[in-house]
């Protein structure tokens, strides 16, 4: 029996979607090309929720990488940077 597993990209995207749902009453479509900015629906609170959720999900500490992660412009860029660690 084959178990359906989400890819890393899909998991991070779902974490981003959940973080936005937690802080926004708006129903926004969150994709790989969503901007990591208030314009894209991911303000600083949502961004920190993403970081915390990633730390919990993958049992890592990302504090020392925050400045690099904050440079990501889109979710796709964030995923790319995360893969570098």
Secondary structure, DSSP 8 states (H G I E B T S, - for coil): -------HHHHHHHHHHHHHHHH-SS-----TT-BSSTTTT--HHHHHHHHHHHHHHHT---GGGHHHHHT--BHHHHHHHHHH-
